[in-house]
Amino acid sequence: MDSLISETSSRMSKVLDVLSTDLATVRTGRATPALVENIVISAYAGSARLKVMELATIGAPDTQTLQITPFDQATIHEIVKGIQEANTGLNPVADPPVIRISIPPLSQERREELIHLMHQKLENGKVMVRQARQDAMNQLRNAEDLSEDDEKRLEKDIQRITDDFMAQVEGMGKQKEEELLRM
């Protein structure tokens, strides 16, 4: 049954990875490659659907600018079009051989909207952690070769792991909220 604990912990770790990636897409008023790297672009006349990070290098020369350098200059306009169509609120400008995106400062109203969005993403992460806990608890209850003491011990272990991961989710949320309120 110790494999159940490690499997549950692994599942919860994956939730944190997904949540971390998801939170990185929330704009903080600072230029970061995560804002555009996972946007899917229809490249090469629609014959390929690739992420921006697969088509170009992405850098942030300063806190207010993103610079995208396509590997193939033929894709520069497709990348610009794809970023515009992704409705990220970013306005890419083709300046061959690069694409520049100026990150405008956030208004207080926009910060509040982003904080609300971030809380929704955090809640989704918490739900996934709770689901992993629930699945583990159901497996415990359905185990036939387990003594009552072992079952109680394992339930406590699963709850402890769940509490640890919930604290990590909360920590990620606090850090992101501080980033959003800064500047």
C-alpha positions as CSV (number, residue, x, y, z in Angstrom):
1,M,0.0,0.0,0.0
2,D,3.0,2.3,0.2
3,S,2.9,2.4,-3.6
4,L,-0.5,4.0,-3.2
5,I,1.1,6.8,-1.2
6,S,3.9,7.4,-3.8
7,E,1.4,7.2,-6.6
8,T,-0.8,9.8,-4.9
9,S,2.2,12.0,-4.2
10,S,3.2,11.7,-7.9
11,R,-0.2,12.6,-9.1
12,M,-0.3,15.7,-6.8
13,S,3.2,16.7,-8.1
14,K,1.9,16.6,-11.6
15,V,-1.0,18.9,-10.6
16,L,1.6,21.4,-9.2
17,D,3.5,21.2,-12.5
18,V,0.3,21.9,-14.5
19,L,-0.7,24.7,-12.2
20,S,2.7,26.3,-12.3
21,T,2.6,26.3,-16.1
22,D,-0.9,27.6,-16.1
23,L,-0.1,30.4,-13.6
24,A,2.9,31.4,-15.7
25,T,0.5,32.5,-18.5
26,V,-1.1,35.1,-16.2
27,R,0.4,38.4,-17.2
28,T,2.1,40.3,-14.3
29,G,3.1,43.4,-16.3
30,R,6.5,42.0,-16.7
31,A,7.9,40.5,-19.9
32,T,8.3,36.8,-19.5
33,P,8.6,34.2,-22.3
34,A,5.9,32.1,-20.6
35,L,3.3,34.7,-21.9
36,V,3.7,33.4,-25.5
37,E,5.8,30.2,-25.6
38,N,2.8,27.8,-25.5
39,I,0.6,29.7,-28.1
40,V,-0.1,27.3,-31.0
41,I,0.7,28.8,-34.4
42,S,-0.6,27.5,-37.7
43,A,2.8,27.6,-39.6
44,Y,4.0,26.7,-43.1
45,A,0.7,27.6,-44.8
46,G,-1.3,25.6,-42.3
47,S,0.5,22.4,-42.8
48,A,1.9,22.4,-39.2
49,R,0.5,23.5,-35.8
50,L,3.4,24.3,-33.6
51,K,4.0,26.2,-30.3
52,V,5.9,29.5,-30.5
53,M,8.8,28.0,-28.6
54,E,9.1,25.4,-31.3
55,L,9.3,28.0,-34.0
56,A,11.6,30.6,-32.3
57,T,13.7,31.7,-29.4
58,I,12.0,34.0,-27.0
59,G,13.8,36.4,-24.8
60,A,13.1,39.4,-22.6
61,P,15.7,42.1,-23.2
62,D,14.1,44.2,-20.5
63,T,11.1,44.0,-18.1
64,Q,8.7,45.6,-20.6
65,T,9.7,43.9,-23.9
66,L,9.6,40.4,-25.4
67,Q,11.7,39.6,-28.4
68,I,10.9,36.6,-30.6
69,T,13.5,35.4,-33.1
70,P,12.1,32.9,-35.5
71,F,14.3,30.0,-36.6
72,D,12.9,30.4,-40.1
73,Q,12.2,33.9,-41.2
74,A,9.4,32.6,-43.5
75,T,7.3,32.1,-40.3
76,I,7.6,35.6,-38.9
77,H,4.2,36.8,-40.1
78,E,2.5,33.6,-39.2
79,I,3.8,33.9,-35.6
80,V,2.6,37.5,-35.4
81,K,-0.9,36.5,-36.7
82,G,-1.0,33.5,-34.3
83,I,-0.2,35.7,-31.3
84,Q,-2.8,38.2,-32.3
85,E,-5.4,35.5,-32.8
86,A,-4.7,34.0,-29.4
87,N,-6.4,37.0,-27.7
88,T,-3.7,37.5,-25.1
89,G,-4.0,41.2,-25.2
90,L,-0.4,41.4,-26.6
91,N,0.4,43.4,-29.8
92,P,3.3,41.8,-31.7
93,V,5.2,43.9,-34.2
94,A,7.3,42.3,-36.9
95,D,10.6,44.0,-37.2
96,P,12.6,41.5,-39.3
97,P,14.6,39.5,-38.3
98,V,12.7,39.7,-34.9
99,I,9.2,40.2,-33.5
100,R,8.9,42.7,-30.6
101,I,6.1,42.7,-28.1
102,S,5.8,45.7,-25.8
103,I,4.2,44.8,-22.5
104,P,2.0,47.7,-21.3
105,P,1.8,48.4,-17.6
106,L,-1.3,47.0,-16.0
107,S,-4.1,49.2,-14.7
108,Q,-5.5,48.5,-11.2
109,E,-8.7,47.2,-12.8
110,R,-6.8,44.8,-15.0
111,R,-4.7,43.7,-12.0
112,E,-7.9,42.8,-10.1
113,E,-9.2,40.9,-13.1
114,L,-6.0,38.9,-13.3
115,I,-6.0,38.2,-9.6
116,H,-9.5,36.9,-10.0
117,L,-8.4,34.7,-12.9
118,M,-5.4,33.5,-10.9
119,H,-7.7,32.5,-8.0
120,Q,-9.9,30.5,-10.4
121,K,-6.7,28.6,-11.6
122,L,-5.7,28.0,-8.0
123,E,-9.1,26.6,-7.2
124,N,-8.9,24.3,-10.2
125,G,-5.5,23.1,-8.9
126,K,-7.0,22.5,-5.4
127,V,-9.8,20.5,-6.9
128,M,-7.4,18.3,-8.8
129,V,-5.4,17.7,-5.6
130,R,-8.6,16.8,-3.7
131,Q,-9.6,14.4,-6.5
132,A,-6.2,12.6,-6.2
133,R,-6.8,12.3,-2.5
134,Q,-10.4,11.1,-3.0
135,D,-9.2,8.4,-5.5
136,A,-6.5,7.3,-3.0
137,M,-9.0,7.1,-0.2
138,N,-11.4,5.0,-2.4
139,Q,-8.6,2.6,-3.2
140,L,-7.9,2.3,0.5
141,R,-11.5,1.5,1.4
142,N,-11.7,-1.1,-1.4
143,A,-8.5,-2.9,-0.3
144,E,-9.4,-6.2,1.2
145,D,-6.1,-7.3,2.8
146,L,-5.7,-4.2,5.0
147,S,-6.2,-4.1,8.8
148,E,-8.2,-1.2,10.3
149,D,-5.0,0.2,11.9
150,D,-3.1,0.2,8.6
151,E,-6.1,1.8,6.9
152,K,-6.2,4.6,9.5
153,R,-2.5,5.2,9.3
154,L,-2.6,5.3,5.5
155,E,-5.5,7.7,5.6
156,K,-3.5,10.0,7.8
157,D,-0.5,9.8,5.5
158,I,-2.7,10.7,2.5
159,Q,-4.2,13.6,4.3
160,R,-0.8,14.8,5.4
161,I,0.5,14.7,1.8
162,T,-2.7,16.5,0.6
163,D,-2.2,19.2,3.2
164,D,1.4,19.7,2.1
165,F,0.4,20.0,-1.5
166,M,-2.5,22.4,-0.6
167,A,0.0,24.6,1.2
168,Q,2.3,24.6,-1.9
169,V,-0.7,25.7,-4.0
170,E,-1.4,28.5,-1.6
171,G,2.2,29.5,-1.6
172,M,2.2,29.6,-5.4
173,G,-0.9,31.8,-5.2
174,K,0.6,34.2,-2.7
175,Q,3.7,34.6,-4.8
176,K,1.7,35.3,-8.0
177,E,-0.6,37.7,-6.3
178,E,2.5,39.6,-4.9
179,E,3.8,39.8,-8.5
180,L,0.5,41.1,-9.8
181,L,0.3,43.8,-7.1
182,R,3.9,44.9,-7.5
183,M,4.8,47.6,-10.0
